[in-house]
Amino acid sequence: MEDITNTLSLHRGRKIERIRKLRGMTQSELASKLGGISKQAISKMEQSENISDDKLKEVANALGVTFEGLKEFSEEKVLYNTLNFYENSNVNATNISANIETVNNPLKETIELFEKQLKMAREEFMTLLKKNNNTEE
């Protein structure tokens, strides 16, 4: 089993594919960012075990990751970092709902201001309408 894991961790094409998918990018989008090469070329690259460092640097740039990050990528590191980030971030449902209230407050104030302006405009319109009716009589 360890040999399979080591082989997978050395397979550069699979690393490219995995990071591309984690970034939510299609093969066509990656191809476009790499200067308009074909989707088929990306597919072939993702199946290649060995890719030159120069090409890997170009792909890392297109994926928005560092060369070292792409070269050393492993699923275990992603899971470890993700778990540690969330465990140490002190994020909980209370924090999230408190932030939602903060976001909604400016919206509530904007609506109240709009309603006041609308009321004043209606009153002004009614005043003008009454004046207009009085001058016609």
C-alpha positions as a Markdown table, in Angstrom:
| # | Residue | x | y | z |
|---|---|---|---|---|
| 1 | Met | 0.0 | 0.0 | 0.0 |
| 2 | Glu | 2.8 | 2.4 | 0.8 |
| 3 | Asp | 4.3 | 1.8 | -2.6 |
| 4 | Ile | 1.0 | 2.9 | -4.3 |
| 5 | Thr | 0.8 | 6.0 | -2.1 |
| 6 | Asn | 4.4 | 6.9 | -3.0 |
| 7 | Thr | 3.8 | 6.4 | -6.7 |
| 8 | Leu | 0.7 | 8.6 | -6.6 |
| 9 | Ser | 2.5 | 11.3 | -4.6 |
| 10 | Leu | 5.2 | 11.4 | -7.3 |
| 11 | His | 2.8 | 11.5 | -10.3 |
| 12 | Arg | 2.9 | 15.1 | -11.3 |
| 13 | Gly | 0.0 | 14.9 | -13.8 |
| 14 | Arg | -2.4 | 13.7 | -11.1 |
| 15 | Lys | -1.3 | 16.5 | -8.9 |
| 16 | Ile | -2.2 | 19.0 | -11.6 |
| 17 | Glu | -5.5 | 17.3 | -12.2 |
| 18 | Arg | -6.4 | 17.3 | -8.5 |
| 19 | Ile | -5.4 | 20.9 | -7.9 |
| 20 | Arg | -7.3 | 22.0 | -11.0 |
| 21 | Lys | -10.4 | 20.3 | -9.7 |
| 22 | Leu | -10.0 | 21.7 | -6.2 |
| 23 | Arg | -9.7 | 25.2 | -7.8 |
| 24 | Gly | -13.0 | 24.5 | -9.7 |
| 25 | Met | -11.3 | 24.8 | -13.1 |
| 26 | Thr | -12.1 | 22.8 | -16.2 |
| 27 | Gln | -9.4 | 21.4 | -18.5 |
| 28 | Ser | -10.5 | 24.0 | -21.1 |
| 29 | Glu | -10.1 | 26.9 | -18.7 |
| 30 | Leu | -6.6 | 25.7 | -17.7 |
| 31 | Ala | -5.7 | 25.2 | -21.4 |
| 32 | Ser | -6.8 | 28.8 | -22.1 |
| 33 | Lys | -4.7 | 30.1 | -19.2 |
| 34 | Leu | -1.7 | 28.2 | -20.6 |
| 35 | Gly | -1.8 | 30.1 | -23.8 |
| 36 | Gly | -4.6 | 28.5 | -25.7 |
| 37 | Ile | -3.3 | 24.9 | -25.9 |
| 38 | Ser | -6.0 | 22.2 | -26.4 |
| 39 | Lys | -8.1 | 20.5 | -23.8 |
| 40 | Gln | -6.6 | 17.2 | -25.1 |
| 41 | Ala | -3.1 | 18.5 | -24.3 |
| 42 | Ile | -4.2 | 19.2 | -20.7 |
| 43 | Ser | -5.7 | 15.7 | -20.5 |
| 44 | Lys | -2.5 | 14.1 | -21.8 |
| 45 | Met | -0.4 | 16.2 | -19.4 |
| 46 | Glu | -2.6 | 15.1 | -16.4 |
| 47 | Gln | -1.9 | 11.5 | -17.4 |
| 48 | Ser | 1.8 | 12.1 | -17.6 |
| 49 | Glu | 3.9 | 10.9 | -14.6 |
| 50 | Asn | 6.9 | 13.1 | -15.4 |
| 51 | Ile | 6.6 | 16.8 | -16.3 |
| 52 | Ser | 9.5 | 19.1 | -16.5 |
| 53 | Asp | 10.0 | 21.7 | -13.8 |
| 54 | Asp | 9.7 | 24.5 | -16.3 |
| 55 | Lys | 6.3 | 23.2 | -17.5 |
| 56 | Leu | 5.2 | 22.6 | -13.9 |
| 57 | Lys | 6.1 | 26.3 | -13.0 |
| 58 | Glu | 3.9 | 27.4 | -15.9 |
| 59 | Val | 1.0 | 25.2 | -14.9 |
| 60 | Ala | 1.4 | 26.3 | -11.2 |
| 61 | Asn | 1.1 | 29.9 | -12.3 |
| 62 | Ala | -2.0 | 29.2 | -14.4 |
| 63 | Leu | -3.6 | 27.4 | -11.4 |
| 64 | Gly | -2.8 | 30.2 | -9.1 |
| 65 | Val | -0.5 | 28.2 | -6.8 |
| 66 | Thr | 3.2 | 28.1 | -6.1 |
| 67 | Phe | 5.6 | 25.9 | -7.9 |
| 68 | Glu | 6.5 | 24.2 | -4.6 |
| 69 | Gly | 2.9 | 23.8 | -3.6 |
| 70 | Leu | 2.2 | 22.0 | -6.8 |
| 71 | Lys | 5.4 | 19.9 | -6.7 |
| 72 | Glu | 4.9 | 18.9 | -3.1 |
| 73 | Phe | 1.0 | 18.5 | -3.2 |
| 74 | Ser | -0.5 | 15.6 | -1.4 |
| 75 | Glu | -4.1 | 14.8 | -0.3 |
| 76 | Glu | -2.8 | 14.2 | 3.2 |
| 77 | Lys | -1.4 | 17.7 | 3.5 |
| 78 | Val | -4.6 | 19.2 | 2.3 |
| 79 | Leu | -6.7 | 17.3 | 4.8 |
| 80 | Tyr | -4.2 | 18.0 | 7.6 |
| 81 | Asn | -4.2 | 21.8 | 6.8 |
| 82 | Thr | -7.9 | 21.9 | 6.4 |
| 83 | Leu | -8.7 | 20.2 | 9.7 |
| 84 | Asn | -6.1 | 22.3 | 11.6 |
| 85 | Phe | -7.4 | 25.5 | 10.1 |
| 86 | Tyr | -11.0 | 24.9 | 11.1 |
| 87 | Glu | -10.1 | 23.5 | 14.5 |
| 88 | Asn | -7.9 | 26.5 | 15.4 |
| 89 | Ser | -10.0 | 29.2 | 13.8 |
| 90 | Asn | -12.6 | 29.5 | 16.6 |
| 91 | Val | -15.4 | 29.7 | 14.1 |
| 92 | Asn | -18.7 | 28.6 | 15.3 |
| 93 | Ala | -22.4 | 29.1 | 14.5 |
| 94 | Thr | -22.6 | 32.0 | 16.9 |
| 95 | Asn | -19.8 | 33.9 | 15.2 |
| 96 | Ile | -21.4 | 33.4 | 11.8 |
| 97 | Ser | -24.9 | 34.5 | 12.9 |
| 98 | Ala | -23.3 | 37.6 | 14.6 |
| 99 | Asn | -21.6 | 38.5 | 11.3 |
| 100 | Ile | -24.9 | 38.1 | 9.4 |
| 101 | Glu | -26.5 | 40.7 | 11.8 |
| 102 | Thr | -23.6 | 43.1 | 11.1 |
| 103 | Val | -24.2 | 42.7 | 7.4 |
| 104 | Asn | -27.9 | 43.2 | 7.6 |
| 105 | Asn | -27.8 | 46.3 | 9.7 |
| 106 | Pro | -26.7 | 48.7 | 6.9 |
| 107 | Leu | -29.4 | 47.3 | 4.7 |
| 108 | Lys | -32.0 | 47.8 | 7.4 |
| 109 | Glu | -30.8 | 51.4 | 7.9 |
| 110 | Thr | -30.9 | 52.0 | 4.1 |
| 111 | Ile | -34.5 | 50.8 | 3.9 |
| 112 | Glu | -35.6 | 53.0 | 6.8 |
| 113 | Leu | -33.9 | 56.1 | 5.1 |
| 114 | Phe | -35.6 | 55.3 | 1.8 |
| 115 | Glu | -39.0 | 55.0 | 3.5 |
| 116 | Lys | -38.5 | 58.4 | 5.2 |
| 117 | Gln | -37.6 | 60.0 | 1.9 |
| 118 | Leu | -40.6 | 58.4 | 0.2 |
| 119 | Lys | -42.9 | 59.7 | 3.0 |
| 120 | Met | -41.5 | 63.3 | 2.6 |
| 121 | Ala | -41.8 | 63.1 | -1.2 |
| 122 | Arg | -45.5 | 62.0 | -0.9 |
| 123 | Glu | -46.2 | 64.8 | 1.6 |
| 124 | Glu | -44.6 | 67.4 | -0.7 |
| 125 | Phe | -46.6 | 66.0 | -3.7 |
| 126 | Met | -49.8 | 66.2 | -1.8 |
| 127 | Thr | -49.0 | 69.8 | -0.7 |
| 128 | Leu | -48.3 | 70.8 | -4.4 |
| 129 | Leu | -51.5 | 69.0 | -5.5 |
| 130 | Lys | -53.6 | 70.9 | -3.0 |
| 131 | Lys | -52.0 | 74.2 | -4.0 |
| 132 | Asn | -52.7 | 73.4 | -7.7 |
| 133 | Asn | -56.4 | 72.5 | -6.9 |
| 134 | Asn | -56.8 | 75.7 | -4.9 |
| 135 | Thr | -55.4 | 77.9 | -7.7 |
| 136 | Glu | -57.8 | 76.3 | -10.3 |
| 137 | Glu | -60.9 | 77.2 | -8.2 |
